[in-house]
Amino acid sequence: MDWQSEGYILSVRSHGETSAIVKAFTKEHGVHAGLVRGGRSRRMRPVLQAGNKVSLEWHARLSEHLGIFSIEAINLQAALIMEDRLALAAINAVSAVTIEALPEREAHANLFTAFEILLEHLNDINIWPALYVRYEIALLQALGYGLDLKTCAATGGNEYLTHVSPRSGRAVCASSAEPYLDKLLALPGFLRGENTVAPDDIAKGLKLSGYFLTSRIFYTFNKDIPQARYRLLETLKNADII
């Protein structure tokens, strides 16, 4: 069994004295693990960093085997943002959420594109937090738990959508939401088609996507949402982003 692709490093774990087990995210093969011989070497360590775009060759005698990765660098983005604690927290969070939520070796081309767009904008703090929220919403969609944010669950209309029902995952318009504000989740403007991001929109978006990631995905696995995501929220709070 053999394949070649491009993808992004998600995680690296030491294996033995010189090797590493790497998980990568590819368009054609989803989250996929493989052994990298010499992965702990001085030459490979800069390559095997979460967020780096790489060329991958995977070889295994049988498809169910772990297999061997041969990896070459395409874009060592991780090195460029290593000193940016916000962007680094984002890479760690999106990598952890992707690993924990997605079944291995299951292709999700649209989600991969959203992942790539997020990483390409990590140098701009004015853009990437909204893209991160959109990625988590796309992740829910990819796993069959998509939110209906286009029409009101109560009226069927598509105007003045301000909240989301935690039970149905459907949007609710302002008039219908009014009696139940303490029970509903706020819907940020950028998720309902507005071109600007209000000061509190990122916090609202992270709360919204985090609620459904927890209740629809991680709860069913008897897991908590990854600690790296909690650290992202804390980092954003300390920087007055949320």
C-alpha positions in Angstrom: 0.0 0.0 0.0 1.4 3.4 -1.0 0.3 6.9 -1.5 1.7 10.4 -2.0 0.1 13.6 -0.9 0.6 17.1 0.6 -0.6 17.9 4.0 0.0 19.5 7.4 1.8 18.2 10.5 -0.7 17.9 13.4 1.3 16.1 16.1 4.6 14.4 16.7 5.3 11.7 19.3 8.7 10.2 20.1 9.1 6.5 19.3 12.1 4.6 20.4 15.5 6.4 20.4 15.5 8.0 17.0 12.0 7.7 15.4 8.7 9.6 15.7 5.1 8.8 15.1 3.6 11.6 13.1 -0.1 12.5 12.5 -0.7 14.6 9.4 -3.9 16.1 7.8 -4.2 15.5 4.1 -7.0 16.3 1.6 -7.2 12.8 0.2 -6.6 10.7 3.3 -7.8 12.8 6.2 -5.9 12.5 9.5 -3.3 9.8 9.0 -0.5 8.5 11.2 2.9 7.0 10.2 6.3 6.3 11.6 9.1 8.6 10.6 12.5 6.9 10.9 15.0 9.4 12.2 12.2 11.8 13.1 14.1 13.0 16.2 17.2 13.9 14.2 18.4 17.5 14.0 17.5 17.6 10.3 13.9 16.5 10.8 13.0 18.3 14.0 12.4 21.7 12.3 10.2 19.9 9.7 8.1 17.9 12.1 6.4 20.8 13.8 2.6 21.3 14.0 1.4 23.6 11.2 4.2 22.9 8.7 3.1 22.0 5.2 4.9 19.0 3.9 5.1 16.4 1.1 4.2 12.9 2.4 4.9 9.4 1.0 3.2 6.6 3.0 4.3 3.0 2.6 2.9 -0.1 4.3 2.6 -3.8 3.5 -1.1 -3.8 4.5 -3.5 -0.9 4.7 -4.3 -1.5 8.4 -0.6 -1.2 9.4 0.8 2.0 10.9 3.2 2.4 7.9 6.2 4.5 7.2 6.1 8.2 6.3 8.8 9.8 4.2 8.4 13.6 4.7 9.9 16.6 2.9 9.3 20.3 3.8 7.1 22.5 1.6 6.5 25.5 4.0 8.0 25.6 7.4 5.4 28.0 8.7 5.8 26.9 12.3 9.2 28.5 12.6 7.8 31.8 11.4 5.2 32.0 14.1 7.0 30.4 16.9 7.4 33.7 18.7 3.7 34.6 18.1 2.0 33.1 21.2 -1.5 33.7 19.8 -0.9 32.0 16.4 1.0 29.2 18.2 -2.0 28.6 20.5 -4.2 28.5 17.4 -2.1 25.9 15.7 -2.0 23.8 18.8 -5.8 24.1 19.3 -6.9 23.4 15.8 -4.5 20.4 15.5 -5.7 18.9 18.8 -9.4 19.4 17.9 -8.9 17.9 14.5 -7.1 14.9 15.8 -9.6 14.2 18.6 -12.7 14.8 16.5 -12.0 13.3 13.1 -11.9 9.5 12.5 -8.5 8.6 11.1 -8.1 8.0 7.4 -11.4 9.6 6.6 -11.1 12.2 3.8 -12.8 15.6 4.3 -11.7 17.7 1.4 -13.8 20.8 2.3 -12.6 20.7 5.9 -9.0 20.4 4.7 -9.5 23.5 2.6 -10.8 25.4 5.6 -7.9 24.2 7.7 -5.5 25.4 5.0 -7.1 28.8 4.8 -6.9 29.3 8.5 -3.2 28.4 8.6 -2.5 30.8 5.7 -3.9 33.7 7.7 -2.2 33.1 11.1 0.0 36.1 10.6 -3.1 38.4 10.8 -4.8 38.6 14.2 -7.6 40.6 12.7 -8.6 37.7 10.4 -7.7 34.3 11.8 -9.9 34.2 15.0 -13.1 34.4 12.9 -11.6 31.8 10.5 -10.9 29.5 13.5 -14.5 29.7 14.6 -15.6 29.0 11.0 -13.3 25.9 11.0 -14.9 24.5 14.0 -18.4 25.1 12.5 -17.1 23.3 9.3 -15.8 20.4 11.5 -19.3 20.0 12.9 -20.7 20.0 9.4 -18.2 17.4 8.2 -19.1 15.0 10.9 -22.9 15.3 10.3 -23.7 17.8 13.0 -24.0 20.9 10.9 -25.8 23.9 12.3 -28.7 25.6 10.4 -27.8 29.3 10.7 -29.8 30.5 7.6 -33.4 30.3 8.8 -35.3 30.8 12.0 -36.4 27.6 13.7 -39.6 29.3 14.9 -40.7 31.3 11.9 -38.8 30.0 8.9 -37.7 33.5 8.1 -34.1 34.5 7.4 -33.9 38.0 8.8 -32.7 39.3 12.2 -31.2 35.9 13.2 -29.5 36.6 16.6 -29.4 33.3 18.5 -29.0 29.5 18.1 -31.0 26.8 19.9 -28.7 24.5 21.9 -31.1 21.7 21.4 -31.7 21.8 17.7 -28.6 23.7 16.4 -30.9 26.0 14.4 -30.9 29.8 14.3 -33.6 31.8 16.0 -34.7 35.4 15.1 -34.7 38.2 17.6 -38.4 38.3 18.2 -38.7 34.6 18.8 -35.5 34.5 20.9 -36.6 37.3 23.3 -38.4 35.1 25.9 -35.6 32.6 26.0 -32.4 34.6 25.9 -31.0 32.8 29.0 -31.3 29.5 27.3 -30.0 30.3 23.8 -26.6 30.8 22.4 -25.7 34.1 20.7 -25.1 34.0 16.9 -22.2 36.4 15.9 -22.8 38.6 12.9 -19.9 37.1 10.8 -21.7 33.7 10.9 -24.9 35.1 9.6 -23.3 36.8 6.6 -22.2 40.2 7.9 -18.8 41.4 6.5 -17.5 42.9 9.8 -16.5 41.3 13.1 -17.9 43.0 16.2 -15.7 43.2 19.3 -17.5 40.4 21.1 -18.2 38.3 18.0 -15.2 36.0 18.5 -16.1 35.2 22.1 -19.7 34.4 21.0 -18.5 32.3 18.1 -16.1 30.2 20.2 -18.8 29.6 22.8 -21.2 28.5 20.1 -18.8 26.1 18.3 -17.4 24.9 21.6 -20.8 24.0 22.9 -21.7 21.9 20.0 -18.2 20.3 19.7 -18.6 19.3 23.4 -22.2 18.1 23.3 -22.4 16.5 19.8 -18.9 15.1 19.4 -16.7 14.8 22.5 -19.5 13.9 24.9 -20.4 10.9 22.8 -16.7 9.7 23.0 -16.7 10.3 26.8 -14.0 13.0 26.2 -13.6 16.6 27.2 -12.7 19.2 24.6 -8.9 19.2 24.1 -6.9 21.2 26.7 -5.2 23.0 23.8 -8.5 24.7 23.0 -8.9 25.8 26.6 -5.4 27.3 26.4 -6.3 29.1 23.2 -9.3 30.8 24.9 -7.1 31.8 27.8 -4.4 33.2 25.5 -7.1 35.2 23.6 -8.5 36.5 26.9 -5.1 37.6 28.2 -4.6 39.5 24.9 -8.0 41.2 25.2 -9.2 39.5 21.9 -12.2 38.0 23.6 
